[in-house]
Amino acid sequence: MVDFGIPIGAGIAFGLGALSTGIAQSKIGAAGAGAVAEKPESFGLMIILVAIPETLVILGFVVASMIMIMLGG
Amino acid sequence: MLQKMIKIQVVGPKKDLHRVVDILYREGTVHLEDVSDSIAAGETMLRRMEMEKTVDLLNLQGRIGGMLLMLSDKWRVPVKEQELYNTYMNLSQDALMGEAKKILDELEAPLKTLATEKSDIEFTIANLIRYEKIIEKIRPLESQLPVLEGFEITVILIAREFREVLEIIRSALVKITRNQFELISADVDEETIATVMVFHKRYSDDVHAFIHTQNVNEVRLPAEYLGKPFDEILRLIDEKKRGLEEKRIKIEQDLNEIAIRWGNQLEGMQRALKDRYAELSVFNKFGQTDYAFVILGWIPKKFLHKTAKALKGEFGERVLVNEIPLTPEMLEKAPTFYDNPRIVKPFEYVLKLIGPAKYLEVDPSPLITLFFPIFFGLMVGDIAYGLIILVFAVLMKRRFHQHEAFQQLMNILIISSFPAILFGFLYGEFFGDFGEHMGWLHPIEFMGITWNRMEAIVPLLILSIAIGVFHVLLGLFLGIVNAWALMSCEHHTAACRRHICEKAGMMAVLVGIILVIGAVAGMIPGVLMQPGILLVIVALPLIIYGGGFFGAFEIISMIGNILSYARIMAIGLASVILAVVANKLGGMTDVALIGLLIAAMLHGLNLILAMFSPFLHSLRLHLVEFHSKFFEGGGKLYKPFGKEG
């Protein structure tokens, strides 16, 4: 029988990371768009700020990879 | 590297002030400081210098600039212009302004007359061409127009998209003229329709009033053309145009004569007035006594000798350049002068995002120059992608050579593409696994590991984390160096001591944790576990002393920072997976051309991501994870007094 636990676990690890990154980026992005409209010179800094929450999805990706590699056999 | 700065005081007799300022302006090496900040309360000898009146200077500069705009610059001779500029700059302010007024008195009025005449003629010619074009278009309609005495012919222009307005005009004319009118239309061009209306003159006012309300463009022919046949009008227009053109050429010749005779003088004078204004506008930063002036400023050590020599050559011992002994407090406020090799400049530009470092801080730009391309290369790691990025960046750099920001970004991409190619060899990647599939190259075996990114996920993760540990440790060490440099300032001593304890504690904790993990995992001898635990225990009080109770929580944040370097592996892996998918999908179709197209599209997408994502994440690793360990910022950039650029 196929063991679905491992891919589902990896999927949850990655999916929740991606979801939370999305939520965080949406808020930073909205605030950033306002800030850039007021001060166009802050564009570069805003790009960096928007990229900050990507740590979540990247760590999710790493954990998912670990689950697949270490438990997947 | 940040340049060593020296604080200088220039002192001399007041009568030499203008010349001294002029020399400093030409040298362009001194970052001026406001003397009034150094005047102690109750000081009676030294006082602030009042700014001289510069409004007249600005006004003259504007008027001369206006005259230059009327003249062509093709007659100017740069050498002669420079000579005249030098002559003007040697004049006193009053003499310079007198000279400028003399030029204006002689030239301004005739030049304005000529320019106004020229512009009137050009306007009239443009109008005549417009009439000509319209009449040419409606000429074929002439045969349809009734020739009647007392009738008026009016032409209106309507944009094609509003052609329905014609019907409104038609029904209005029916009412106004009791159906005694003619309305004929013809296309002038792709966007405009010309409509000729013929009606009795007694309805003229009502018709024009109505047309005005419809916001259409009425072509009002000059009175001399009214009531004449179109052919006759065209002939008259042509005649008039030729006459005006001759006049315009004559004026142009007159203007050229003026440009040849006066152009260099005007340009030299304008530059002299501009520079003199820049010189005078800083006078309120200077100090004065009854007979002497005092100028304070910072100068990079390497420029000091040259500037002092220039002043000495002109004034001998009359004007003195004194080096002021520096206190740590002064150094803290010294301007920051980045003077790095060319390769570092693009990264300096990116670091503007977080503002300049303080003078006493370590310049982070050489470090980012070293690590950024490595991180980028580790993430992209593909020979073909690296080559394409290199070519793309070189082409874009040539194409948009006027945008400085774009140039610098492309320079970063050019520098970073080389490690990308190099790591491509290590990973054995050319368009993902395409190179390996074709037997052109294979992943290299190094340290007992075959660096195939699809398979060596764990070694790559460990490598990324190891880079993170090193980078964060380096950041903490630089934090200690910065705090040490600032500690000599009395009001910073206590805070710096705490910072040093905190950073040293963090480094010890990090090393301790690594020893413990290494020993547990069996990667290092188990005997090193106790020293690791000991290091953590010893470091905790240091961290709590340095950063307070919450300082201890910083350990978690630091570990988070290190784990964040896992993105080097993760983004690289995502990139190679997409490349492999592109190759697989491309290879699945039976038609080679379609397969090639699919693969090219996916590789194209991956390339765009490969340029954007690794760039952003490398930058982020520096600005967020690395710089937060040592960089305080808030310095002021060295802005020498002189011509900009």
Boltz contact constraints between the chains, C-beta under 6 A:
constraints:
  - contact:
      token1: [A, 44]
      token2: [B, 353]
      max_distance: 6.0
  - contact:
      token1: [A, 45]
      token2: [B, 353]
      max_distance: 6.0
  - contact:
      token1: [A, 48]
      token2: [B, 620]
      max_distance: 6.0
  - contact:
      token1: [A, 48]
      token2: [B, 623]
      max_distance: 6.0
  - contact:
      token1: [A, 51]
      token2: [B, 616]
      max_distance: 6.0
  - contact:
      token1: [A, 51]
      token2: [B, 620]
      max_distance: 6.0
  - contact:
      token1: [A, 55]
      token2: [B, 564]
      max_distance: 6.0
  - contact:
      token1: [A, 58]
      token2: [B, 567]
      max_distance: 6.0
  - contact:
      token1: [A, 58]
      token2: [B, 570]
      max_distance: 6.0
  - contact:
      token1: [A, 61]
      token2: [B, 570]
      max_distance: 6.0
  - contact:
      token1: [A, 62]
      token2: [B, 566]
      max_distance: 6.0
  - contact:
      token1: [A, 62]
      token2: [B, 570]
      max_distance: 6.0
  - contact:
      token1: [A, 65]
      token2: [B, 457]
      max_distance: 6.0
  - contact:
      token1: [A, 69]
      token2: [B, 457]
      max_distance: 6.0
